[in-house]
């Protein structure tokens, strides 16, 4: 007997691009806690929003038009089309995601080929300064430490986290646990944007995306699941 198809396997791209509804996002995040395959899919797509931000707006709009019936789709989108066949109700969403990823990769390759030498770009005053890496503060004693970056994007905000898990000295190592990343908004709401699992002695780099603008975010929290206990926090 064949194994049942995971109904969430086609949600990863939509989750990373922020196109799931709030209800779907909460449902998928709950599924990620216990599904290593879907968690791996999300991790492999973590850099897609940054790549897509390099695609010119007029080029992205052109890609929203589906190919003609007699036109063979580009090889870069075939994988996306297979996923579409498995989940017809998300046809438009996944086709656009696959097409934009292919175009973004092509644009990035062209940009790399014509990039100026490092000695010339250092004098370009238009280059934005690096975003600072902000240390998060513990709210309860734990072996977990973390820092976070908030990066403004045309579509919202990207949150890059570096989280380390120490092993308590002289004691039994704790088990692998689940964690959630929340952003605190200007109206005081706490919104879940990512989940992951990790164990002692490891360092993880979760990346989350949200349609919230950087100016709408006043804090970031890391919570221990399933109790939703805040263990690290930082304000902005």
Buried (B, 14 or more C-beta within 10 A) or exposed (E): EEEEEEEBBBBBBBBBBBBBEEEBBEEBBBBBBEBEEBBEBBBEBBEBBBBBBEBEEEEBEEBEEEEEEEEEBEEBBEEBBEBBEEBEEBBEBBBBBBBBBBBBBBBBEEEEEEEEEEEEEEEEEEEEEEEEEBEBEBBEEBBBBBBBBBBEBEBBBBBBBBBBBEBEEEEEEEEEBBBBBBBBBEEEEBBBBBBBBBEBEEEBEBBBBBEBEBEBBEBBBBBBBEEEEBBBBBEE
